[in-house]
Amino acid sequence: MGYKKVQIHLDAVLNEQLRYYSQTNMVDENTVINTALRQYLEAAQPRSSELASGYKEMGPLNRAIAADYAATEEDDERGLI
């Protein structure tokens, strides 16, 4: 696996925590950042999938609601309400 160099900006407290953790645990700062970012993204993935399936499940109901309101709006514009 190749690596790409990126620049990140850490606030002073987070930078100090990273430095301290790396020195205390004898691990490279890049390893800590890569591991933390990977865990963060993997934890976020299930939530995204759950949201997507929820939207798919609610699709027919949302279309029915929109159709009801669209019909009401058309009637209102024609002065039928």
PyRosetta script that sets phi, psi and omega in degrees:
from pyrosetta import init, pose_from_sequence

init()
pose = pose_from_sequence("MGYKKVQIHLDAVLNEQLRYYSQTNMVDENTVINTALRQYLEAAQPRSSELASGYKEMGPLNRAIAADYAATEEDDERGLI")
pose.set_psi(1, 129.0)
pose.set_omega(1, 178.7)
pose.set_phi(2, -85.4)
pose.set_psi(2, 164.5)
pose.set_omega(2, 179.4)
pose.set_phi(3, -119.7)
pose.set_psi(3, 146.1)
pose.set_omega(3, 174.4)
pose.set_phi(4, -118.2)
pose.set_psi(4, 133.4)
pose.set_omega(4, -179.5)
pose.set_phi(5, -79.6)
pose.set_psi(5, 128.2)
pose.set_omega(5, 176.7)
pose.set_phi(6, -130.3)
pose.set_psi(6, 156.8)
pose.set_omega(6, 178.3)
pose.set_phi(7, -107.9)
pose.set_psi(7, 131.0)
pose.set_omega(7, 175.8)
pose.set_phi(8, -124.9)
pose.set_psi(8, 157.0)
pose.set_omega(8, 179.1)
pose.set_phi(9, -116.8)
pose.set_psi(9, 122.5)
pose.set_omega(9, 179.2)
pose.set_phi(10, -112.1)
pose.set_psi(10, 142.9)
pose.set_omega(10, 173.4)
pose.set_phi(11, -70.7)
pose.set_psi(11, 165.4)
pose.set_omega(11, -172.7)
pose.set_phi(12, -59.6)
pose.set_psi(12, -39.9)
pose.set_omega(12, -178.0)
pose.set_phi(13, -67.7)
pose.set_psi(13, -46.8)
pose.set_omega(13, 179.7)
pose.set_phi(14, -64.1)
pose.set_psi(14, -38.9)
pose.set_omega(14, 177.7)
pose.set_phi(15, -61.5)
pose.set_psi(15, -43.1)
pose.set_omega(15, 179.2)
pose.set_phi(16, -66.6)
pose.set_psi(16, -39.8)
pose.set_omega(16, 177.9)
pose.set_phi(17, -63.2)
pose.set_psi(17, -41.7)
pose.set_omega(17, 177.9)
pose.set_phi(18, -62.4)
pose.set_psi(18, -48.0)
pose.set_omega(18, -180.0)
pose.set_phi(19, -59.7)
pose.set_psi(19, -47.2)
pose.set_omega(19, -178.7)
pose.set_phi(20, -63.3)
pose.set_psi(20, -46.4)
pose.set_omega(20, 180.0)
pose.set_phi(21, -60.3)
pose.set_psi(21, -45.8)
pose.set_omega(21, -178.6)
pose.set_phi(22, -61.3)
pose.set_psi(22, -44.9)
pose.set_omega(22, -179.8)
pose.set_phi(23, -68.6)
pose.set_psi(23, -43.9)
pose.set_omega(23, -178.1)
pose.set_phi(24, -63.6)
pose.set_psi(24, -39.2)
pose.set_omega(24, -176.8)
pose.set_phi(25, -99.2)
pose.set_psi(25, 4.8)
pose.set_omega(25, 179.4)
pose.set_phi(26, 50.1)
pose.set_psi(26, 52.6)
pose.set_omega(26, 178.6)
pose.set_phi(27, -131.7)
pose.set_psi(27, 143.6)
pose.set_omega(27, -178.9)
pose.set_phi(28, -64.9)
pose.set_psi(28, 141.5)
pose.set_omega(28, 179.7)
pose.set_phi(29, -58.6)
pose.set_psi(29, -37.4)
pose.set_omega(29, 178.4)
pose.set_phi(30, -62.1)
pose.set_psi(30, -37.5)
pose.set_omega(30, 178.2)
pose.set_phi(31, -64.4)
pose.set_psi(31, -42.3)
pose.set_omega(31, 178.7)
pose.set_phi(32, -62.0)
pose.set_psi(32, -46.9)
pose.set_omega(32, -178.6)
pose.set_phi(33, -64.2)
pose.set_psi(33, -45.7)
pose.set_omega(33, 178.8)
pose.set_phi(34, -60.2)
pose.set_psi(34, -44.7)
pose.set_omega(34, -179.5)
pose.set_phi(35, -64.2)
pose.set_psi(35, -45.8)
pose.set_omega(35, -178.6)
pose.set_phi(36, -64.0)
pose.set_psi(36, -43.5)
pose.set_omega(36, -179.9)
pose.set_phi(37, -65.9)
pose.set_psi(37, -41.7)
pose.set_omega(37, 178.1)
pose.set_phi(38, -60.8)
pose.set_psi(38, -46.0)
pose.set_omega(38, 179.1)
pose.set_phi(39, -62.9)
pose.set_psi(39, -41.0)
pose.set_omega(39, 179.8)
pose.set_phi(40, -62.0)
pose.set_psi(40, -47.6)
pose.set_omega(40, -178.4)
pose.set_phi(41, -67.7)
pose.set_psi(41, -38.5)
pose.set_omega(41, 178.3)
pose.set_phi(42, -66.9)
pose.set_psi(42, -37.0)
pose.set_omega(42, 178.6)
pose.set_phi(43, -68.6)
pose.set_psi(43, -32.3)
pose.set_omega(43, -179.1)
pose.set_phi(44, -76.6)
pose.set_psi(44, -26.7)
pose.set_omega(44, -175.8)
pose.set_phi(45, -58.8)
pose.set_psi(45, -48.2)
pose.set_omega(45, -179.6)
pose.set_phi(46, -59.9)
pose.set_psi(46, -36.8)
pose.set_omega(46, 179.1)
pose.set_phi(47, -62.6)
pose.set_psi(47, -41.2)
pose.set_omega(47, 178.9)
pose.set_phi(48, -63.8)
pose.set_psi(48, -42.9)
pose.set_omega(48, 179.3)
pose.set_phi(49, -64.9)
pose.set_psi(49, -40.9)
pose.set_omega(49, 178.7)
pose.set_phi(50, -63.8)
pose.set_psi(50, -41.8)
pose.set_omega(50, 178.0)
pose.set_phi(51, -63.0)
pose.set_psi(51, -44.1)
pose.set_omega(51, -179.2)
pose.set_phi(52, -61.3)
pose.set_psi(52, -44.2)
pose.set_omega(52, -180.0)
pose.set_phi(53, -69.1)
pose.set_psi(53, -32.8)
pose.set_omega(53, 176.3)
pose.set_phi(54, -64.3)
pose.set_psi(54, -41.8)
pose.set_omega(54, 177.3)
pose.set_phi(55, -63.6)
pose.set_psi(55, -39.8)
pose.set_omega(55, 178.9)
pose.set_phi(56, -64.1)
pose.set_psi(56, -41.9)
pose.set_omega(56, 179.5)
pose.set_phi(57, -64.4)
pose.set_psi(57, -37.5)
pose.set_omega(57, -176.2)
pose.set_phi(58, -84.8)
pose.set_psi(58, -8.1)
pose.set_omega(58, -176.8)
pose.set_phi(59, -52.1)
pose.set_psi(59, -53.0)
pose.set_omega(59, -179.6)
pose.set_phi(60, -60.2)
pose.set_psi(60, -40.8)
pose.set_omega(60, 178.6)
pose.set_phi(61, -64.9)
pose.set_psi(61, -43.2)
pose.set_omega(61, 178.7)
pose.set_phi(62, -62.1)
pose.set_psi(62, -39.7)
pose.set_omega(62, 177.7)
pose.set_phi(63, -64.9)
pose.set_psi(63, -40.5)
pose.set_omega(63, 179.5)
pose.set_phi(64, -64.2)
pose.set_psi(64, -43.5)
pose.set_omega(64, 178.3)
pose.set_phi(65, -62.5)
pose.set_psi(65, -44.8)
pose.set_omega(65, 179.7)
pose.set_phi(66, -62.6)
pose.set_psi(66, -40.4)
pose.set_omega(66, 179.2)
pose.set_phi(67, -64.1)
pose.set_psi(67, -41.4)
pose.set_omega(67, 177.8)
pose.set_phi(68, -60.5)
pose.set_psi(68, -45.5)
pose.set_omega(68, -179.4)
pose.set_phi(69, -70.4)
pose.set_psi(69, -35.1)
pose.set_omega(69, 178.7)
pose.set_phi(70, -64.0)
pose.set_psi(70, -41.8)
pose.set_omega(70, 178.6)
pose.set_phi(71, -64.2)
pose.set_psi(71, -41.7)
pose.set_omega(71, 178.8)
pose.set_phi(72, -63.2)
pose.set_psi(72, -41.8)
pose.set_omega(72, 179.9)
pose.set_phi(73, -65.3)
pose.set_psi(73, -40.8)
pose.set_omega(73, 178.1)
pose.set_phi(74, -63.6)
pose.set_psi(74, -42.6)
pose.set_omega(74, 178.5)
pose.set_phi(75, -62.1)
pose.set_psi(75, -40.5)
pose.set_omega(75, 179.8)
pose.set_phi(76, -64.0)
pose.set_psi(76, -41.5)
pose.set_omega(76, 180.0)
pose.set_phi(77, -66.4)
pose.set_psi(77, -29.4)
pose.set_omega(77, 179.0)
pose.set_phi(78, -87.0)
pose.set_psi(78, -3.4)
pose.set_omega(78, 179.5)
pose.set_phi(79, 78.5)
pose.set_psi(79, 22.7)
pose.set_omega(79, -179.2)
pose.set_phi(80, -86.1)
pose.set_psi(80, -11.9)
pose.set_omega(80, -179.4)
pose.set_phi(81, -102.0)
pose.dump_pdb("model.pdb")
